[in-house]
């Protein structure tokens, strides 16, 4: 017994080997844009071919493979190919500015950057030292049927504790952080989800969220594939297409972020659409405004609110079907292998019903942040991840997210950190001080607003400030409004107080 490996040292399964063996002819993935379908055996063959091509290009265990691509079977190929080799997949947000992408690529130092024709211009300007390869070239170099993977497999035996996926999140310090998800954390999230959400091989789920976010991989896609279910994967989200997919593909479950729910509900065909195949629907990424939730409850039998984060899960809670709608605002009870505490400012557990910071733990937690030991140590203490979110738990063990400790802004399901935006605004020569805050918005949940004080004698218009920030930020991070004031409110220590600045809007 003493020679048994720890959980992190155990061999990680090659997912598609097992899945192709269990359900060879079952459809795993549907591409609605091209009306094509891929069985589990076909996914395995594709991933093996891509793995061989990556290996020929010098990708070894531990190397990073970055991708600037839309959703599609190609992203799934790269993910499983990296898992096959023990390499680390890094899908990048194609909405980011060149500057933001360059920071991430410098941080992660990929062996190779993979892209597609529509995004070559974005990728080429940032790839730097890493060679840029088109996915079509990568996949076309080898035939899976003639590829001898035996030697490759012998040299690459991933362990459960080894990194498989790095997903970059915004940073309160103004720079993004790469959350490192291991073979183990990804598998345990899928197990948590399947056991606690009651998924089965009969379920069909569309993936409308981008695969540079955890929602694209870990809400439905990987849990469903683990079970032998079917994933419907359009390239990008479109509200009208989303309705068409639900009607034609007959999914049984649906996840979207609040902005997507609103945009779909605003479509002319929403009221007449046939959503009868959906056994339940779940919203996540931000609080869903009640008027939108009410419209969806009139269309589907069960509507739920979820909560998670890239670093832990993200699927930490589950609401039983019979409880959905009975407890407004709840995100549910803990999933099977998740653990939670709610603590006060001193780190002590608060009594049931009281508010405090939510801490999470479990085998589905990330290994930390890529090459940022201090940020990792600040977030993970004694095995608990400090979410920065304020929560409470009732007597029946249902959890509620009631506020955010941090100043993060969630707009259209995207996380925006004020310091990151402020750093760019400050670079304008006329800006003396700035505070970036989020204010409620009927469509996007929140909109980004910058309160700006100018240097003496300087003049600048909102349009000039907006144009300036567009050069250094993704479009969704650019403030929708700039409020010019004489001075910003400060604390006794001289720090700008964002909460007070919000009152100036």
C-alpha positions in Angstrom: 0.0 0.0 0.0 2.8 2.4 0.8 3.9 2.4 -2.9 0.6 3.6 -4.2 0.8 6.9 -6.0 -0.9 10.0 -4.8 -3.9 11.4 -6.8 -1.7 13.8 -8.6 0.8 11.1 -9.7 -1.8 8.7 -11.1 -1.8 8.1 -14.8 -4.4 10.3 -16.6 -6.7 8.5 -19.0 -6.6 9.4 -22.7 -10.2 10.4 -22.9 -10.9 9.6 -26.6 -9.3 6.2 -26.3 -11.9 5.2 -23.7 -14.8 7.1 -25.3 -14.1 5.7 -28.8 -14.0 2.2 -27.3 -17.2 2.6 -25.4 -19.3 4.4 -28.0 -17.5 4.2 -31.3 -20.3 5.0 -33.6 -22.2 7.4 -31.4 -22.3 11.1 -32.5 -20.2 13.1 -30.2 -20.2 16.5 -31.9 -22.5 18.4 -34.3 -21.3 21.4 -36.3 -24.5 23.3 -37.1 -22.7 25.8 -39.3 -21.7 23.1 -41.8 -24.3 20.5 -40.8 -21.6 17.9 -40.1 -21.4 15.3 -37.4 -18.4 13.6 -35.8 -18.5 10.2 -34.0 -16.3 9.4 -31.0 -14.1 7.3 -33.3 -13.8 10.2 -35.7 -12.8 12.6 -32.9 -10.1 10.1 -31.7 -8.7 9.8 -35.2 -8.6 13.6 -35.7 -7.0 14.2 -32.4 -4.4 11.5 -33.0 -3.5 13.1 -36.3 -3.1 16.5 -34.8 -1.1 15.1 -32.0 1.3 13.5 -34.4 1.6 16.7 -36.4 2.3 18.7 -33.2 4.9 16.2 -32.2 6.7 16.5 -35.6 6.8 20.2 -35.0 8.7 19.7 -31.8 5.8 19.9 -29.3 6.6 17.8 -26.2 5.1 17.2 -22.8 4.9 20.4 -20.9 5.1 22.7 -24.0 2.3 25.2 -24.5 0.2 25.2 -27.7 -1.7 28.5 -28.1 -4.7 28.9 -30.3 -6.5 32.0 -31.7 -9.6 30.4 -33.1 -13.3 30.4 -33.1 -15.3 27.5 -31.6 -15.3 24.3 -33.6 -14.2 20.7 -33.8 -10.7 22.1 -34.5 -10.5 23.4 -31.0 -11.6 20.1 -29.6 -8.9 18.4 -31.8 -6.2 20.6 -30.4 -7.4 20.1 -26.8 -7.3 16.3 -27.0 -4.1 16.3 -29.0 -2.4 18.3 -26.3 -3.8 15.9 -23.7 -2.4 13.0 -25.7 1.1 14.5 -25.7 1.1 15.9 -22.2 1.3 19.4 -23.7 -0.7 22.3 -22.4 -3.5 23.9 -24.5 -3.9 27.7 -24.2 -7.0 29.0 -26.1 -6.7 32.8 -26.5 -9.5 35.4 -26.5 -9.6 36.7 -30.1 -11.5 39.8 -28.9 -8.4 41.1 -27.2 -6.2 43.9 -28.5 -2.8 43.1 -30.0 -1.2 44.5 -26.8 -3.2 42.2 -24.6 -2.6 39.1 -26.7 1.1 40.0 -26.8 1.3 40.1 -23.0 -0.3 36.6 -22.7 1.9 35.1 -25.4 5.0 36.6 -23.7 3.8 35.2 -20.4 3.0 31.6 -21.5 5.8 31.3 -24.2 4.1 28.8 -26.5 6.0 26.4 -28.6 3.5 27.1 -31.4 0.5 29.3 -32.2 -2.4 27.8 -34.2 -4.9 30.0 -36.0 -7.4 30.1 -38.8 -7.7 32.3 -41.9 -10.2 34.8 -40.5 -7.9 35.5 -37.5 -4.5 35.3 -39.1 -4.0 39.1 -38.9 -4.6 39.0 -35.2 -2.4 36.1 -34.6 0.5 37.2 -36.9 0.9 40.5 -35.1 1.4 38.8 -31.7 2.9 35.4 -32.3 6.4 36.7 -31.8 9.0 34.0 -31.4 6.5 31.1 -31.7 5.8 29.9 -35.3 2.3 30.6 -36.5 0.5 27.6 -38.1 -2.8 27.4 -39.8 -4.9 24.6 -38.4 -5.7 23.3 -41.9 -1.9 22.9 -42.5 -1.5 21.2 -39.2 -4.3 18.7 -39.7 -3.4 18.0 -43.3 0.2 17.0 -42.7 -0.5 13.5 -41.3 -3.0 10.8 -42.0 -4.2 9.3 -38.7 -4.5 5.9 -40.3 -0.8 5.8 -41.2 0.4 7.5 -38.0 2.4 5.3 -35.6 1.5 6.8 -32.2 3.2 4.0 -30.1 6.5 5.7 -29.5 4.8 9.0 -28.9 2.5 7.4 -26.3 5.4 5.7 -24.5 7.2 9.1 -24.2 4.1 11.0 -23.1 2.1 9.6 -20.2 0.3 12.5 -18.5 -0.4 12.3 -14.8 -3.6 13.6 -13.1 -1.7 16.5 -11.5 -0.1 17.7 -14.7 -1.4 20.9 -16.5 -3.6 20.4 -19.5 -5.4 23.7 -20.0 -4.5 27.3 -19.2 -7.3 29.8 -19.3 -6.5 33.5 -18.9 -8.6 35.6 -16.6 -8.5 39.4 -15.9 -6.2 40.6 -13.1 -6.9 43.1 -10.4 -3.3 44.2 -10.9 -4.0 45.3 -14.4 -2.6 42.1 -16.1 -4.3 38.8 -16.8 -3.5 35.6 -15.0 -3.4 32.1 -16.5 -5.4 29.6 -14.4 -3.7 26.2 -14.7 -6.2 23.4 -15.0 -4.8 19.9 -14.7 -5.9 16.5 -16.1 -7.3 15.8 -12.6 -9.2 19.1 -12.1 -10.8 18.9 -15.5 -11.9 15.3 -14.9 -13.2 15.9 -11.4 -15.3 18.9 -12.6 -16.8 16.7 -15.2 -17.6 14.0 -12.6 -19.0 16.7 -10.2 -21.2 18.0 -12.9 -22.5 14.7 -14.2 -23.2 13.3 -10.7 -24.7 16.4 -9.2 -26.6 17.8 -12.3 -28.0 14.4 -13.3 -26.6 14.4 -16.8 -26.6 11.2 -18.9 -25.5 9.8 -22.3 -29.0 10.8 -23.6 -28.3 14.5 -23.1 -27.6 17.0 -25.9 -26.2 20.4 -25.1 -25.2 23.4 -27.3 -22.0 25.3 -26.5 -22.7 28.9 -27.1 -19.9 30.3 -24.9 -16.4 30.8 -26.4 -13.8 28.2 -25.7 -11.3 30.7 -24.4 -13.6 30.7 -21.3 -14.1 27.9 -18.9 -17.8 27.8 -19.8 -17.0 26.7 -23.3 -15.2 23.6 -22.0 -16.3 22.8 -18.5 -20.0 23.6 -18.1 -21.3 21.1 -20.7 -18.8 20.2 -23.4 -16.4 17.9 -21.4 -18.9 16.6 -18.9 -21.2 15.5 -21.8 -18.3 14.0 -23.8 -17.3 12.0 -20.7 -20.7 10.4 -20.6 -21.1 9.8 -24.3 -23.6 12.6 -24.8 -23.7 15.0 -27.8 -22.4 18.5 -28.0 -23.7 21.0 -30.6 -20.9 23.5 -31.3 -21.5 26.6 -33.5 -18.5 28.8 -34.4 -19.9 31.9 -32.7 -23.0 32.9 -30.8 -25.9 34.4 -32.8 -29.2 34.9 -31.1 -31.3 33.9 -34.1 -29.2 30.9 -34.8 -29.4 29.8 -31.1 -33.2 29.6 -31.5 -32.8 27.6 -34.7 -30.4 25.2 -33.0 -32.7 24.6 -30.1 -35.6 23.8 -32.6 -33.6 21.7 -35.0 -31.1 19.8 -32.7 -33.5 19.3 -29.9 -31.1 19.8 -27.0 -32.1 18.6 -23.5 -30.1 21.2 -21.5 -29.0 24.8 -22.2 -26.4 27.1 -20.6 -25.9 30.7 -21.5 -24.7 33.9 -19.9 -27.3 36.6 -19.0 -26.6 38.8 -22.1 -27.2 35.8 -24.4 -30.5 35.0 -22.6 -31.6 38.6 -23.1 -30.6 38.7 -26.8 -32.4 35.5 -27.6 -35.5 36.7 -25.7 -35.5 39.9 -27.9 -35.6 37.9 -31.1 -39.0 38.1 -33.0 -39.3 34.3 -33.1 -38.7 33.8 -29.4 -42.3 33.6 -28.2 -43.3 31.1 -31.0 -40.1 29.0 -30.8 -40.4 25.3 -29.7 -38.2 24.8 -26.7 -40.0 21.7 -25.5 -36.9 19.5 -25.8 -35.2 21.4 -22.9 -35.6 19.6 -19.6 -33.8 22.5 -17.8 -31.9 25.7 -18.5 -29.1 27.3 -16.4 -27.7 30.8 -16.4 -24.2 31.7 -15.2 -21.4 34.2 -15.5 -23.3 37.0 -13.8 -26.6 37.6 -12.0 -29.5 37.4 -14.4 -32.0 40.3 -14.2 -35.4 39.1 -13.0 -37.4 40.4 -16.0 -35.3 38.2 -18.4 -35.5 35.2 -16.1 -39.3 35.6 -16.0 -39.6 35.5 -19.8 -37.6 32.3 -19.9 -39.6 30.7 -17.2 -42.6 31.1 -19.4 -40.8 29.1 -22.1 -39.1 26.3 -20.2 -40.2 24.1 -17.3 -37.1 24.5 -15.1 -34.8 27.6 -15.0 -31.7 27.7 -12.7 -29.0 30.1 -11.7 -25.4 28.8 -11.5 -22.2 30.0 -10.0 -18.6 29.2 -10.7 -15.2 30.5 -11.6 -12.4 29.5 -13.9 -10.1 28.6 -11.0 -12.5 26.2 -9.3 -14.7 24.1 -11.4 -16.6 26.0 -12.5 -19.5 23.8 -11.5 -19.6 24.1 -7.7 -23.3 24.1 -7.0 -26.4 22.3 -8.2 -30.1 23.0 -7.6 -32.4 19.9 -7.6 -35.1 20.2 -10.3 -37.9 20.1 -7.7 -36.4 23.1 -5.9 -35.8 25.3 -8.9 -38.0 28.4 -8.7 -38.8 27.9 -5.0 -35.7 29.7 -3.7 -35.2 33.0 -5.7 -31.5 33.8 -6.1 -30.0 30.5 -5.0 -27.2 28.9 -6.9 -28.0 25.6 -5.2 -26.3 23.1 -2.9 -22.7 22.0 -3.2 -21.8 19.5 -5.9 -20.6 16.1 -4.8 -16.9 16.7 -4.4 -17.0 20.5 -3.8 -16.3 22.0 -0.4 -17.2 25.5 0.8 -16.7 27.9 3.7 -18.1 31.3 4.3 -15.7 33.4 6.4 -15.5 36.9 8.0 -12.6 39.3 7.5 -10.6 37.4 10.1 -11.0 34.1 8.3 -13.4 32.6 10.8 -16.5 30.8 9.7 -19.7 32.9 9.9 -22.9 31.5 11.4 -25.5 30.1 9.0 -27.4 32.8 7.2 -24.7 35.5 7.6 -22.7 36.9 4.8 -19.0 36.5 4.3 -16.4 35.7 1.7 -16.9 32.4 -0.1 -14.0 29.9 0.0 -14.0 26.8 -2.2 -12.0 23.6 -2.3 -12.0 20.2 -4.0 -10.2 18.1 -6.6 -11.7 20.3 -9.3 -9.6 23.3 -8.2 -6.9 24.7 -10.4 -3.2 24.2 -9.6 -2.7 28.0 -9.4 -1.7 30.7 -11.8 0.9 30.2 -14.5 4.3 31.6 -13.4 2.7 33.7 -10.7 3.6 32.2 -7.3 2.6 35.2 -5.3 -0.9 35.5 -7.0 -1.3 31.8 -6.4 -0.4 32.1 -2.7 -2.7 35.0 -2.3 -5.7 33.1 -3.8 -5.1 29.6 -2.4 -4.5 29.4 1.3 -4.4 26.1 3.2 -6.1 24.4 0.3 -9.0 26.9 0.1 -9.5 29.2 -2.9 -10.6 32.7 -1.8 -13.1 33.7 -4.4 -13.5 37.4 -3.4 -17.3 36.9 -3.6 -19.7 37.5 -0.8 -22.2 34.7 -0.1 -24.5 33.3 2.5 -25.9 29.8 3.1 -29.4 29.1 4.5 -30.5 26.4 7.0 -31.2 23.9 4.1 -27.6 24.3 2.8 -28.6 26.4 -0.3 -26.1 29.0 -1.2 -26.6 32.6 -2.4 -24.1 35.0 -4.0 -25.1 38.4 -2.7 -22.3 40.7 -3.6 -18.7 41.0 -4.9 -15.9 41.8 -2.6 -13.7 42.8 -5.5 -14.5 45.6 -8.0 -14.8 43.3 -11.0 -17.3 44.4 -13.6 -19.2 41.8 -15.6 -20.5 43.1 -18.9 -22.1 40.7 -21.3 -20.7 37.7 -19.5 -17.1 39.1 -19.8 -15.0 39.9 -16.8 -13.5 43.4 -16.8 -11.2 44.6 -14.0 -11.1 48.3 -13.3 -7.3 48.6 -12.8 -6.7 47.0 -16.2 -8.8 49.7 -17.9 -7.5 52.5 -15.7 -3.9 51.6 -16.7 -4.7 52.3 -20.3 -6.7 55.4 -19.6 -3.9 56.8 -17.6 -1.6 56.6 -20.6 -3.5 59.5 -22.2 -1.4 62.6 -21.7 -4.3 64.7 -20.5 -5.5 62.3 -17.8 -4.7 63.1 -14.2 -6.9 60.6 -12.3 -9.4 58.0 -13.3 -11.7 55.6 -11.6 -13.4 52.9 -13.6 -16.6 51.4 -12.2 -19.5 49.3 -13.4 -23.1 50.6 -13.5 -26.3 48.6 -14.2 -27.2 48.2 -17.8 -30.5 46.6 -19.1 -28.8 44.5 -21.8 -25.2 43.9 -20.7 -25.8 43.5 -17.0 -23.2 46.2 -16.3 -21.5 48.8 -18.5 -18.0 50.1 -18.0 -17.8 53.8 -17.1 -14.7 55.9 -16.5 -14.7 58.9 -14.2 -11.8 61.1 -15.2 -10.1 64.2 -13.9 -7.9 66.0 -16.3 -4.6 67.7 -15.8 -4.7 71.5 -15.4 -5.2 73.3 -18.7 -6.0 70.2 -20.6 -9.1 69.5 -22.7 -10.2 66.2 -24.2 -13.5 64.9 -25.5 -15.2 61.6 -24.7 -14.6 60.4 -28.3 -10.9 61.1 -28.0 -10.6 59.2 -24.8 -12.6 56.3 -26.2 -10.4 56.2 -29.3 -7.3 56.1 -27.1 -8.5 53.2 -25.0 -9.6 51.2 -28.1 -5.9 51.0 -29.1 -5.0 49.1 -25.9 -8.2 47.2 -24.9 -10.6 44.7 -26.2 -13.8 46.4 -27.4 -16.0 45.1 -24.5 -13.5 46.6 -22.0 -13.6 50.1 -23.5 -15.7 52.4 -21.3 -19.1 53.2 -22.7 -19.1 56.6 -21.0 -16.4 59.0 -19.8 -17.5 61.4 -17.0 -15.2 64.4 -16.7 -14.9 65.8 -13.2 -12.7 68.3 -11.5 -11.4 65.9 -8.9 -12.0 62.4 -7.7 -13.0 61.4 -4.1 -10.2 60.0 -2.0 -9.8 58.3 1.3 -7.8 59.7 4.2 -4.8 57.7 2.9 -5.0 59.5 -0.5 -6.5 56.5 -2.4 -9.2 57.1 -4.9 -12.5 55.6 -3.6 -14.3 53.9 -6.5 -17.6 53.6 -4.6 -17.7 57.4 -4.1 -16.7 58.0 -7.7 -19.7 56.0 -8.8 -21.9 58.6 -7.2 -20.6 61.2 -9.6 -22.1 59.4 -12.6 
